[in-house]
Amino acid sequence: MRLVAPLLAGFVLLFAGAAQGGYDEETFIHKSIPAYAIPTPARGAPPADTVIGQVRPYRVRKGDTLIDLARFYDLGYNEIAEANPGIDPWVPPVGATILLPTSWVLPCCTYEGIVVNIPEMRLFYYRHSPGDPHTTIVYTYPVGLGRDDWRTPSGKFKIRGKTVNPQWNIPESIRQEHIKERDDPRKFIAGGDPENPLGKYRMELTLPLYGIHGTDIPWGVGMQVSHGCVRLYPEDIERLFPLVPVGTAGEFTYQPVKVGTRGGVVYVEVHRDIYGYAPALYREASVALERAGLAARVERERLLATLEDLSGIPMRISPEPDEVAPAATAPVPVAPTEVTHDGAPHPYQEQTGND
């Protein structure tokens, strides 16, 4: 029995009418993307609470697909599929109730700049609230990452440049792949070309040959589809792009198991080990709990069940006072304050890079 099932109990389906079958690019451009306000943590320390957002139920309507619902609610395909196993992504049953996994544990242990957690295929951007250094705004977006033969690396970086309508100068190794697969010998794809995999906006990194950019195949967000770069939905990179100054620090991290707290409750969030770097998930969880000083507050049976579940949803693993028997429950429903994005894109000089 899946642990996420009790999340549905007692919910009123308030979000059932928010998205409907029959989506187009205009719908996605104007979708709502919340951000979250948290107290700025002390340098080197985690925030007081490290779980944001709230899991939502959604009743499937005629014409819905999980691919469209994922994009509309700013999820990656991996997130919505893992939260709803057994549901046909192209023809989900009309009237069925699915979960929108719009709740996340913040990755350890950096809470400034950009953090991309590779196994969950999600980017987090931390930015001090303008005029209020005591408040940090957390923006988070799903991403597409490198295929197994072109893995996105772990490592720290800085944003070294930003480009609108970047030209893609195709590396020779990728060009040879294109020639072999589809007889395409092009050496570059011009900026603004609808087939340009970099999309309209790109942030260049100090990690050679890697970037954070848009995409010409939005359905690939939440999948391993790139040659190592980080791809965002077009509407997401358009909102993130103006917020990130050149020089911003960042990190690609690899955390299939994340642990955190909200309201005194301990949660764990588990994702597939997509590159096979962390096959012992129990060990990963144990290390994360010890590092966070939370090991003594965990109910082992809950932890083991969550590690087997792989839903990608933050699940409670600490006991509650006077609890009669173990039972999975929904994340604490009081979320950090949601805020809106600000800023607008600016044009930058053209540069070239990888995919």
C-alpha positions in Angstrom: 0.0 0.0 0.0 1.4 3.4 -1.0 2.2 5.9 1.7 0.8 8.8 -0.3 -2.8 7.4 -0.3 -3.7 9.0 3.1 -2.8 12.4 1.7 -6.2 12.4 -0.1 -8.3 11.8 3.0 -10.3 14.8 4.0 -9.2 17.0 1.2 -11.7 19.2 -0.7 -10.7 19.2 -4.3 -10.2 23.0 -4.5 -7.8 22.7 -7.4 -10.0 20.6 -9.7 -11.0 23.5 -11.9 -7.7 25.3 -12.0 -6.4 23.5 -15.1 -8.4 21.9 -17.8 -7.8 19.8 -20.8 -6.8 21.7 -24.0 -3.6 23.6 -23.2 -1.6 25.9 -25.4 1.6 27.9 -25.0 -0.4 31.0 -24.0 -1.8 29.0 -21.1 1.6 28.0 -19.9 3.1 31.5 -20.3 0.5 32.9 -17.9 0.5 30.0 -15.4 1.0 30.8 -11.7 4.4 29.9 -10.2 4.6 30.5 -6.5 7.8 31.4 -4.7 8.3 31.1 -0.9 9.5 33.5 1.8 11.6 32.0 4.6 13.6 33.7 7.4 17.2 34.2 6.1 19.3 31.5 7.9 22.5 32.3 9.6 25.5 31.6 7.4 26.4 27.9 7.5 23.1 27.0 9.2 19.8 25.6 7.7 16.6 27.6 7.8 14.3 27.1 10.8 12.0 25.1 8.5 13.3 23.3 5.4 10.0 22.0 3.8 8.1 24.3 1.5 4.9 24.0 -0.5 2.0 21.7 -0.1 0.8 18.5 -1.9 -2.4 19.1 -3.8 -5.0 16.6 -5.1 -6.4 17.1 -8.6 -9.4 15.4 -10.3 -8.6 14.5 -13.9 -10.7 16.1 -16.6 -11.3 15.0 -20.2 -8.4 15.9 -22.3 -5.9 16.1 -19.5 -2.5 14.4 -19.8 0.1 14.1 -17.0 2.6 15.9 -19.3 0.3 19.0 -19.6 -0.6 18.9 -15.9 3.1 18.7 -14.9 3.9 21.8 -16.9 0.8 23.8 -15.8 1.7 23.1 -12.1 5.4 23.6 -12.7 6.4 20.0 -12.1 8.8 17.8 -14.0 7.4 14.7 -15.7 9.5 12.6 -13.3 7.7 14.2 -10.3 4.2 13.8 -11.4 4.8 10.2 -12.7 6.6 9.1 -9.5 3.8 10.6 -7.3 1.1 8.7 -9.4 2.5 5.3 -10.4 0.2 3.2 -12.6 -1.5 6.2 -14.1 -1.3 6.4 -17.9 0.5 9.7 -18.6 -1.3 10.3 -22.0 -4.8 9.0 -21.1 -5.3 9.3 -17.3 -8.7 8.1 -16.3 -11.3 10.9 -16.3 -12.5 11.5 -12.7 -9.5 9.9 -11.1 -7.8 11.8 -8.3 -4.1 12.2 -8.6 -1.5 14.0 -6.5 0.3 17.2 -7.5 3.6 16.9 -5.6 4.1 20.6 -5.1 6.0 20.3 -1.8 9.7 19.9 -1.4 12.5 19.5 1.2 15.2 22.1 0.5 18.5 20.4 -0.4 21.3 20.4 2.1 23.4 22.4 2.8 23.6 25.6 0.7 20.8 28.2 1.0 22.2 31.0 -1.2 22.3 31.3 -5.0 21.4 28.4 -7.3 21.2 24.8 -6.2 20.3 22.0 -8.7 19.6 18.6 -7.1 20.3 16.2 -9.9 18.3 13.1 -8.8 15.1 15.0 -8.3 15.7 17.2 -11.4 14.8 20.4 -9.7 16.5 23.8 -9.3 16.3 26.0 -6.3 17.2 29.7 -6.3 17.7 31.6 -3.1 17.6 35.4 -3.2 17.4 38.0 -0.4 14.1 39.9 -0.5 14.8 43.4 -1.9 15.1 45.8 1.1 14.8 43.0 3.7 18.0 41.0 4.3 16.2 39.0 7.0 13.9 37.4 4.4 15.0 35.0 1.7 12.8 34.2 -1.3 13.0 30.6 -2.6 12.2 30.1 -6.3 12.1 26.5 -7.5 11.7 25.0 -11.0 11.8 21.5 -12.5 14.6 20.8 -15.0 15.7 18.4 -17.6 19.2 17.0 -17.2 21.9 15.0 -19.0 21.3 11.6 -20.5 23.1 8.7 -18.9 25.8 8.9 -21.5 26.1 12.7 -21.1 25.7 13.1 -17.3 25.2 16.4 -15.6 28.2 16.7 -13.2 28.2 17.6 -9.6 30.2 20.7 -8.7 30.2 24.3 -7.8 30.1 27.2 -10.3 29.3 30.8 -10.8 27.2 32.5 -13.4 29.7 34.0 -15.8 27.4 35.4 -18.4 23.8 35.7 -19.6 22.5 35.6 -23.2 19.2 36.3 -25.0 18.7 34.2 -28.1 22.0 32.4 -27.9 23.5 30.8 -30.9 24.3 27.1 -30.4 27.8 26.2 -31.7 27.4 22.5 -31.9 30.4 20.6 -30.3 31.9 18.1 -32.8 31.0 15.1 -30.7 27.4 16.1 -30.7 27.5 17.0 -34.4 28.8 13.5 -35.2 25.9 12.1 -33.2 23.4 14.2 -35.2 25.0 13.1 -38.5 24.7 9.4 -37.4 21.2 9.7 -36.0 19.4 12.0 -38.5 21.9 13.0 -41.2 22.1 16.6 -39.8 25.6 18.1 -40.4 24.9 21.6 -39.1 27.7 23.2 -37.1 25.5 25.7 -35.4 21.9 26.7 -34.9 21.2 30.4 -34.9 19.6 32.2 -31.9 15.9 32.4 -32.2 15.6 29.3 -34.4 12.7 27.2 -33.1 15.0 24.1 -33.3 17.7 25.7 -31.1 17.8 23.5 -27.9 19.1 26.4 -25.8 15.7 28.2 -26.1 15.5 32.0 -25.8 17.5 32.5 -22.6 20.8 31.0 -21.4 23.0 31.5 -18.3 26.6 30.5 -18.9 28.5 28.8 -16.1 32.2 28.7 -15.0 31.9 24.9 -15.4 33.1 24.5 -19.0 30.6 23.5 -21.6 27.6 23.6 -19.2 24.7 26.1 -18.9 21.3 26.7 -17.6 18.9 27.6 -20.4 15.5 27.1 -22.0 14.5 24.3 -24.3 12.8 23.6 -27.7 11.2 20.4 -26.2 9.3 21.4 -23.1 8.1 17.8 -22.5 11.7 16.9 -21.8 11.6 18.8 -18.4 11.8 16.1 -15.7 13.6 13.8 -18.1 17.3 12.9 -18.9 17.4 14.4 -22.4 20.3 16.9 -22.6 24.0 16.6 -23.2 24.6 17.6 -19.6 23.1 21.1 -19.5 20.1 22.2 -17.3 16.9 22.8 -19.3 13.9 24.7 -18.0 10.4 25.3 -19.3 10.5 28.4 -21.6 8.2 30.3 -19.2 10.4 29.3 -16.2 13.7 30.4 -17.6 12.0 33.7 -18.8 11.1 34.4 -15.1 14.3 33.2 -13.6 16.7 34.9 -16.1 16.3 38.5 -14.9 16.5 37.6 -11.2 20.0 36.0 -11.3 22.9 38.5 -11.5 26.2 37.6 -13.2 28.5 36.3 -10.5 25.8 34.4 -8.6 27.2 31.3 -7.0 25.7 27.9 -7.7 26.1 24.2 -7.2 25.0 20.9 -8.8 24.5 18.5 -6.0 23.5 14.8 -5.9 21.0 14.1 -3.1 18.5 11.3 -3.8 17.4 11.4 -0.1 16.7 14.8 1.5 15.6 15.3 5.1 14.1 18.4 6.7 11.6 19.8 9.2 8.5 21.9 9.3 6.6 22.8 12.5 8.8 20.5 14.5 8.0 17.5 12.3 10.7 15.5 10.5 10.3 14.7 6.8 12.2 12.7 4.3 11.9 13.0 0.5 13.2 10.2 -1.7 14.0 10.2 -5.4 15.4 7.6 -7.9 19.1 7.4 -8.0 19.2 8.3 -11.7 23.0 7.9 -12.3 23.5 5.0 -9.9 25.8 7.0 -7.6 23.9 6.2 -4.3 22.5 2.7 -4.4 22.2 2.4 -0.6 19.4 4.7 0.1 19.2 3.8 3.8 22.8 4.8 4.3 22.1 8.1 2.4 19.1 8.7 4.7 21.2 7.8 7.8 24.0 10.2 6.9 21.5 13.0 6.1 19.7 12.6 9.4 22.9 12.5 11.4 24.2 15.6 9.6 21.0 17.5 10.4 20.9 16.2 14.0 17.5 14.6 13.5 18.4 10.9 13.8 17.0 10.6 17.4 13.6 12.0 16.2 12.9 9.4 13.5 10.5 6.4 13.6 12.5 3.7 11.8 9.5 1.9 10.3 8.2 5.1 8.7 11.7 5.8 7.3 12.0 2.3 5.8 8.5 2.5 4.2 9.3 5.9 2.7 12.6 4.7 1.3 10.7 1.9 -0.5 8.0 4.2 -1.7 10.1 6.5 -4.0 7.1 8.9 -4.5 9.3 12.0 -4.4 6.9 13.6 -1.8 8.1 14.8 1.6 6.7 12.2 4.1 6.6 12.5 7.9 9.0 10.1 9.6 8.8 11.4 13.2 6.2 10.1 15.6 3.4 12.4 16.8 2.5 12.7 20.5 0.0 10.1 21.6 0.1 8.3 18.3 -1.6 4.9 18.4 -0.1 3.3 15.3 2.2 4.3 12.5 0.4 6.1 9.7 1.5 8.3 6.8 0.1 11.8 6.9 0.1 14.8 4.7 2.8 17.4 5.1 2.0 20.2 7.5 -0.5 22.3 5.6 0.8 25.7 6.7 3.3 26.7 4.0 5.8 29.5 4.0 4.5 32.7 2.5 4.0 32.6 -1.2 5.2 35.6 -3.2 5.3 36.5 -6.9 8.3 36.8 -9.2 9.7 40.2 -10.1 11.9 41.7 -12.8 12.0 41.5 -16.6 14.5 40.0 -19.0 17.3 42.1 -20.3 19.3 41.6 -23.5 22.9 40.5 -23.1 25.7 40.0 -25.7 25.5 36.7 -27.6 27.8 33.9 -26.5 28.1 30.2 -27.4 28.0 27.0 -25.4 27.0 23.4 -25.2 23.6 21.7 -24.7 
